[in-house]
Amino acid sequence: MLGLDYIRKNADHVRECAQHKGENPAVVDEVLRVDEAWRAAQTEAESRREQQNRLSKEFGKTRDEALLPSMRELAASVKERMAAADELKGELDRLLLLVPNVYDPSVPLGETEDDNVVIRHWGDKPQFAFEPRPHHELAVALGMLDLERAARVSGARFAFLLGAGARLQRALIDFFLDLHTSEHGYTEVNPPYLVNSASMVGTANLPKFAEDAFRVEGYDLWLVPTAEVPVTNLHREEILEASALPLRYVAFSPCFRSEAGSAGKDTRGYIRQHQFEKVELVKVTTPETSMEEFEGLTADAERALQRLGLHYRVKAMCTADMGFAQYKKYDLEAWAPGVERWLEVSSCSVFNDFQARRANLRYRPGPGEPPRFAHTINGSGLALLRTWTALVETYQQADGSVRIPDILRPFMRGLNQIGPPA
């Protein structure tokens, strides 16, 4: 959420950013309109209250009962005006949640995903002496993946991982958690997988993205769309000490998304599911260090891909493709040679104080100083579903087997190859 005072002073800039993000800039005008009405209602209520207080003092001195009708009228008027002001404040608070974040000057301007900018590659595309197969053919043949039975059990966009496929997923989880805790200095968190609406608002998943989430009927609980939600809200409504920052957390969780806007996309294979798993990186830091910590978090996610030997690229997301809440965003995409496409395995974002304002997450710069809103950063380190897919396709062999990269073999109990199929 942007600060109300910031919007008042920078309305043209906020409108421009909303326009470039593909959001409705008219919400800024609605905020300003309701803000003006709210302040006018407050001023009028305070004016009536002052009149009420003067009459009360006069009555206390004179006991003139002729003043009583005016006093009663003013009391009712003050109550009415304060109720009107409270109603306008509620509408203002609702509208503020609909205003998108601004963006960093370095973010490329663009209207579609085609305007995203590739800023670096790592490694080379794998070369094969045979025609590489897509992961869903390989994995089904090896007994690692079953989409048909998952569809009978749960419907479309669900999957069973079986045998070595499930073990490979678990190996990736363990590898990512060990890497980020032992080498990158993150504290491991095992978060709740159900969160309340206030937590979803705190990370800007609500109200805008309600249709993309799964809600538990009869409860104020939502299935987490990512561990970003519970972990970012870990210190909601708190004032942290500057000396404790930056906080660095890593968490594994299943993730649940309705994929409401993805009809017809990635319907084949293990690429886009309603339930998937991620290892998520979250940082809470100060404004002075947030951009540096953002680049560091991105580098931490990249090292996971490098250790796996996966060819990838990093894209700076343009204004129209970066998201409602993000101040700046990079996507990490691994090459999947079987389906011949780049797969997003991590989105790394810095939010400035946009999430922290919604979650009332603050820090105290120094002893006796007033608290300030913290800055938040997050990114996948990595998303399991597409990393698993890119790995299976990258390490496939001519006989239909899948070689296990060296870094994962300790997590696979020394297994160096899956298959070949019987």
VOVOZA-186162 format. One record per residue (C-alpha): residue number from 0; x, y, z; residue in three letters. Coordinates in steps of 0.02 Angstrom, whole numbers, plus 50000, padded with zeros to 5 digits. Layout:
N
 resi  east north    up resn
  NUM     X     Y     Z  ALA
...
//
This chain:
422
 resi  east north    up resn
    0 50000 50000 50000  MET
    1 50061 50174 49959  LEU
    2 50054 50303 50096  GLY
    3 49907 50423 50082  LEU
    4 50020 50574 50100  ASP
    5 50131 50507 49960  TYR
    6 49981 50491 49844  ILE
    7 49924 50668 49886  ARG
    8 50095 50739 49843  LYS
    9 50134 50627 49693  ASN
   10 49965 50593 49615  ALA
   11 50025 50616 49436  ASP
   12 50170 50496 49461  HIS
   13 50058 50365 49543  VAL
   14 49934 50379 49399  ARG
   15 50074 50360 49272  GLU
   16 50143 50206 49360  CYS
   17 49970 50128 49367  ALA
   18 49946 50161 49181  GLN
   19 50113 50081 49137  HIS
   20 50074 49931 49246  LYS
   21 49911 49903 49154  GLY
   22 49809 49951 49308  GLU
   23 49666 50076 49315  ASN
   24 49737 50250 49356  PRO
   25 49562 50313 49396  ALA
   26 49575 50234 49568  VAL
   27 49698 50373 49613  VAL
   28 49565 50503 49576  ASP
   29 49440 50405 49681  GLU
   30 49564 50404 49826  VAL
   31 49588 50591 49813  LEU
   32 49401 50623 49801  ARG
   33 49359 50519 49954  VAL
   34 49509 50588 50048  ASP
   35 49446 50765 50020  GLU
   36 49271 50719 50076  ALA
   37 49339 50628 50229  TRP
   38 49444 50777 50283  ARG
   39 49298 50895 50256  ALA
   40 49185 50783 50362  ALA
   41 49317 50778 50499  GLN
   42 49336 50967 50496  THR
   43 49149 50993 50506  GLU
   44 49133 50868 50649  ALA
   45 49273 50952 50746  GLU
   46 49194 51122 50717  SER
   47 49027 51060 50786  ARG
   48 49118 50979 50933  ARG
   49 49201 51145 50976  GLU
   50 49031 51230 50974  GLN
   51 48963 51090 51085  GLN
   52 49106 51112 51208  ASN
   53 49081 51301 51217  ARG
   54 48895 51279 51254  LEU
   55 48933 51146 51384  SER
   56 49053 51265 51474  LYS
   57 48926 51406 51465  GLU
   58 48790 51293 51534  PHE
   59 48906 51239 51674  GLY
   60 48928 51419 51725  LYS
   61 48750 51484 51699  THR
   62 48638 51329 51714  ARG
   63 48532 51414 51581  ASP
   64 48411 51278 51525  GLU
   65 48374 51376 51366  ALA
   66 48542 51309 51304  LEU
   67 48490 51126 51318  LEU
   68 48399 51109 51149  PRO
   69 48551 51179 51057  SER
   70 48667 51065 51156  MET
   71 48563 50912 51111  ARG
   72 48556 50965 50929  GLU
   73 48745 50989 50923  LEU
   74 48778 50822 51009  ALA
   75 48671 50733 50879  ALA
   76 48755 50830 50739  SER
   77 48930 50786 50801  VAL
   78 48883 50603 50812  LYS
   79 48811 50608 50637  GLU
   80 48962 50696 50562  ARG
   81 49086 50578 50648  MET
   82 48989 50428 50582  ALA
   83 48997 50502 50408  ALA
   84 49185 50531 50428  ALA
   85 49212 50352 50488  ASP
   86 49115 50284 50340  GLU
   87 49220 50388 50220  LEU
   88 49379 50329 50307  LYS
   89 49326 50149 50282  GLY
   90 49297 50181 50097  GLU
   91 49466 50270 50086  LEU
   92 49555 50123 50167  ASP
   93 49470 50005 50044  ARG
   94 49522 50110 49895  LEU
   95 49703 50124 49954  LEU
   96 49717 49935 49941  LEU
   97 49675 49949 49755  LEU
   98 49815 50072 49712  VAL
   99 49964 49980 49634  PRO
  100 50142 50008 49689  ASN
  101 50254 50127 49593  VAL
  102 50411 50056 49513  TYR
  103 50598 50087 49511  ASP
  104 50666 50200 49372  PRO
  105 50771 50054 49308  SER
  106 50616 49950 49266  VAL
  107 50595 49939 49076  PRO
  108 50436 50016 49008  LEU
  109 50328 49894 48912  GLY
  110 50153 49841 48866  GLU
  111 50169 49651 48853  THR
  112 50284 49510 48910  GLU
  113 50378 49533 48745  ASP
  114 50448 49694 48818  ASP
  115 50537 49604 48961  ASN
  116 50726 49622 48948  VAL
  117 50847 49476 48961  VAL
  118 50993 49540 49064  ILE
  119 51101 49384 49075  ARG
  120 51117 49200 49033  HIS
  121 51209 49063 49125  TRP
  122 51275 48904 49045  GLY
  123 51234 48834 48874  ASP
  124 51084 48743 48805  LYS
  125 51111 48555 48824  PRO
  126 51155 48464 48664  GLN
  127 51089 48290 48624  PHE
  128 51136 48158 48496  ALA
  129 50952 48109 48494  PHE
  130 50784 48198 48491  GLU
  131 50750 48251 48672  PRO
  132 50581 48199 48739  ARG
  133 50461 48305 48843  PRO
  134 50461 48271 49030  HIS
  135 50284 48201 49034  HIS
  136 50331 48063 48912  GLU
  137 50494 48023 49001  LEU
  138 50422 48029 49176  ALA
  139 50268 47925 49136  VAL
  140 50376 47792 49051  ALA
  141 50488 47786 49205  LEU
  142 50341 47773 49326  GLY
  143 50383 47943 49402  MET
  144 50228 48041 49355  LEU
  145 50043 47999 49342  ASP
  146 49926 48134 49280  LEU
  147 49779 48025 49230  GLU
  148 49750 47951 49403  ARG
  149 49773 48123 49482  ALA
  150 49636 48188 49368  ALA
  151 49519 48051 49432  ARG
  152 49563 48089 49612  VAL
  153 49565 48280 49607  SER
  154 49526 48344 49432  GLY
  155 49630 48437 49305  ALA
  156 49796 48518 49349  ARG
  157 49847 48394 49484  PHE
  158 49983 48261 49480  ALA
  159 50049 48109 49570  PHE
  160 50238 48096 49585  LEU
  161 50287 47916 49615  LEU
  162 50442 47819 49665  GLY
  163 50601 47901 49604  ALA
  164 50501 48051 49543  GLY
  165 50440 48087 49719  ALA
  166 50613 48056 49789  ARG
  167 50688 48176 49661  LEU
  168 50566 48310 49718  GLN
  169 50612 48279 49900  ARG
  170 50797 48285 49855  ALA
  171 50774 48455 49775  LEU
  172 50683 48520 49929  ILE
  173 50820 48459 50047  ASP
  174 50957 48527 49934  PHE
  175 50878 48699 49922  PHE
  176 50847 48712 50109  LEU
  177 51023 48654 50151  ASP
  178 51101 48774 50024  LEU
  179 51008 48927 50085  HIS
  180 51028 48892 50270  THR
  181 51208 48831 50273  SER
  182 51285 48941 50137  GLU
  183 51172 49091 50115  HIS
  184 51129 49130 50296  GLY
  185 50940 49108 50294  TYR
  186 50843 49047 50445  THR
  187 50730 48900 50405  GLU
  188 50545 48920 50443  VAL
  189 50409 48788 50440  ASN
  190 50256 48898 50414  PRO
  191 50068 48869 50426  PRO
  192 49987 48821 50261  TYR
  193 49825 48911 50307  LEU
  194 49823 49099 50336  VAL
  195 49691 49227 50380  ASN
  196 49629 49369 50271  SER
  197 49735 49499 50360  ALA
  198 49891 49403 50309  SER
  199 49833 49393 50129  MET
  200 49802 49580 50131  VAL
  201 49974 49607 50207  GLY
  202 50061 49533 50055  THR
  203 49938 49612 49930  ALA
  204 49856 49447 49881  ASN
  205 49692 49523 49939  LEU
  206 49584 49601 49883  PRO
  207 49649 49604 49704  LYS
  208 49693 49419 49682  PHE
  209 49553 49336 49779  ALA
  210 49496 49237 49627  GLU
  211 49669 49158 49611  ASP
  212 49666 49090 49789  ALA
  213 49575 48948 49876  PHE
  214 49470 48995 50028  ARG
  215 49413 48873 50162  VAL
  216 49224 48884 50168  GLU
  217 49155 48936 50337  GLY
  218 49323 49000 50403  TYR
  219 49427 49156 50384  ASP
  220 49567 49049 50313  LEU
  221 49651 49035 50144  TRP
  222 49767 48901 50075  LEU
  223 49936 48984 50050  VAL
  224 49973 49034 49870  PRO
  225 50156 49038 49923  THR
  226 50256 49035 50086  ALA
  227 50287 49219 50055  GLU
  228 50119 49253 50139  VAL
  229 50147 49174 50311  PRO
  230 50332 49215 50318  VAL
  231 50314 49399 50270  THR
  232 50177 49412 50401  ASN
  233 50285 49328 50534  LEU
  234 50322 49501 50607  HIS
  235 50158 49586 50562  ARG
  236 50108 49724 50685  GLU
  237 50284 49724 50759  GLU
  238 50420 49854 50779  ILE
  239 50591 49775 50749  LEU
  240 50760 49843 50799  GLU
  241 50868 49904 50656  ALA
  242 51014 49803 50727  SER
  243 50915 49642 50691  ALA
  244 50897 49682 50506  LEU
  245 50906 49613 50378  PRO
  246 50804 49462 50425  LEU
  247 50826 49318 50303  ARG
  248 50703 49173 50303  TYR
  249 50684 49017 50196  VAL
  250 50530 48907 50198  ALA
  251 50465 48757 50105  PHE
  252 50278 48744 50077  SER
  253 50149 48675 49959  PRO
  254 50065 48815 49861  CYS
  255 49885 48822 49804  PHE
  256 49823 48930 49660  ARG
  257 49664 48922 49559  SER
  258 49754 48985 49402  GLU
  259 49594 49079 49362  ALA
  260 49671 49174 49218  GLY
  261 49766 49029 49140  SER
  262 49630 48935 49046  ALA
  263 49709 48839 48904  GLY
  264 49888 48873 48960  LYS
  265 50011 48732 48997  ASP
  266 49877 48598 49000  THR
  267 50000 48459 48959  ARG
  268 50128 48392 49079  GLY
  269 50191 48447 49249  TYR
  270 50207 48634 49218  ILE
  271 50053 48726 49284  ARG
  272 49960 48645 49429  GLN
  273 49834 48699 49560  HIS
  274 49950 48625 49693  GLN
  275 50139 48637 49683  PHE
  276 50287 48659 49800  GLU
  277 50414 48796 49824  LYS
  278 50561 48841 49931  VAL
  279 50535 49026 49964  GLU
  280 50661 49159 50014  LEU
  281 50599 49311 50112  VAL
  282 50696 49461 50176  LYS
  283 50646 49605 50290  VAL
  284 50767 49750 50282  THR
  285 50791 49939 50287  THR
  286 50759 50061 50145  PRO
  287 50946 50095 50131  GLU
  288 50990 49913 50095  THR
  289 50836 49845 50007  SER
  290 50900 49855 49827  MET
  291 51065 49775 49876  GLU
  292 50975 49637 49971  GLU
  293 50860 49612 49821  PHE
  294 51008 49581 49706  GLU
  295 51083 49466 49838  GLY
  296 50923 49363 49851  LEU
  297 50919 49346 49662  THR
  298 51099 49286 49663  ALA
  299 51055 49157 49798  ASP
  300 50918 49086 49687  ALA
  301 51035 49085 49538  GLU
  302 51166 48985 49633  ARG
  303 51038 48846 49659  ALA
  304 51015 48834 49470  LEU
  305 51203 48841 49441  GLN
  306 51235 48699 49564  ARG
  307 51107 48594 49470  LEU
  308 51192 48633 49305  GLY
  309 51034 48702 49225  LEU
  310 51047 48828 49085  HIS
  311 50948 48983 49132  TYR
  312 50919 49165 49096  ARG
  313 50872 49315 49203  VAL
  314 50741 49437 49141  LYS
  315 50701 49611 49205  ALA
  316 50513 49619 49200  MET
  317 50437 49768 49112  CYS
  318 50307 49880 49191  THR
  319 50157 49789 49117  ALA
  320 50220 49616 49169  ASP
  321 50298 49648 49339  MET
  322 50144 49640 49450  GLY
  323 50028 49748 49553  PHE
  324 50135 49754 49711  ALA
  325 50313 49741 49647  GLN
  326 50434 49887 49643  TYR
  327 50557 49788 49537  LYS
  328 50555 49607 49481  LYS
  329 50670 49480 49400  TYR
  330 50613 49313 49329  ASP
  331 50733 49166 49323  LEU
  332 50692 49047 49181  GLU
  333 50770 48874 49157  ALA
  334 50781 48798 48984  TRP
  335 50679 48639 48960  ALA
  336 50745 48555 48803  PRO
  337 50606 48426 48788  GLY
  338 50466 48553 48772  VAL
  339 50590 48679 48696  GLU
  340 50543 48826 48804  ARG
  341 50597 48931 48951  TRP
  342 50511 48889 49115  LEU
  343 50496 49016 49255  GLU
  344 50574 48937 49409  VAL
  345 50587 49094 49517  SER
  346 50518 49270 49526  SER
  347 50621 49384 49636  CYS
  348 50538 49545 49691  SER
  349 50572 49697 49798  VAL
  350 50418 49789 49864  PHE
  351 50493 49936 49958  ASN
  352 50371 49974 50100  ASP
  353 50216 49926 50000  PHE
  354 50186 49762 50093  GLN
  355 50253 49827 50259  ALA
  356 50124 49966 50263  ARG
  357 49985 49840 50237  ARG
  358 50056 49726 50372  ALA
  359 50108 49869 50487  ASN
  360 50284 49797 50490  LEU
  361 50405 49927 50558  ARG
  362 50579 49948 50629  TYR
  363 50660 50076 50744  ARG
  364 50814 50155 50662  PRO
  365 50893 50197 50829  GLY
  366 50858 50221 51015  PRO
  367 50717 50344 51042  GLY
  368 50688 50369 50855  GLU
  369 50514 50352 50781  PRO
  370 50481 50187 50692  PRO
  371 50486 50175 50502  ARG
  372 50410 50049 50384  PHE
  373 50527 49908 50335  ALA
  374 50558 49849 50157  HIS
  375 50517 49671 50103  THR
  376 50593 49559 49970  ILE
  377 50552 49383 49914  ASN
  378 50586 49254 49780  GLY
  379 50580 49069 49749  SER
  380 50736 48975 49789  GLY
  381 50670 48878 49692  LEU
  382 50497 48825 49632  ALA
  383 50498 48635 49628  LEU
  384 50374 48597 49490  LEU
  385 50464 48679 49345  ARG
  386 50639 48649 49414  THR
  387 50595 48462 49421  TRP
  388 50532 48473 49242  THR
  389 50687 48563 49175  ALA
  390 50802 48443 49268  LEU
  391 50717 48286 49200  VAL
  392 50724 48352 49022  GLU
  393 50903 48417 49036  THR
  394 50976 48256 49108  TYR
  395 50882 48131 48999  GLN
  396 50984 47997 48911  GLN
  397 50962 47912 48743  ALA
  398 50897 47752 48825  ASP
  399 50754 47846 48910  GLY
  400 50838 47857 49080  SER
  401 50872 48015 49179  VAL
  402 51044 48048 49253  ARG
  403 51049 48123 49428  ILE
  404 51163 48276 49440  PRO
  405 51309 48252 49559  ASP
  406 51247 48382 49683  ILE
  407 51085 48285 49713  LEU
  408 51156 48111 49731  ARG
  409 51184 48122 49920  PRO
  410 51000 48168 49936  PHE
  411 50951 48021 49824  MET
  412 51043 47893 49933  ARG
  413 51179 47882 49804  GLY
  414 51064 47845 49657  LEU
  415 51148 47909 49501  ASN
  416 51017 47867 49371  GLN
  417 50829 47839 49357  ILE
  418 50786 47702 49235  GLY
  419 50797 47654 49094  PRO
  420 50614 47607 49077  PRO
  421 50573 47423 49087  ALA
//
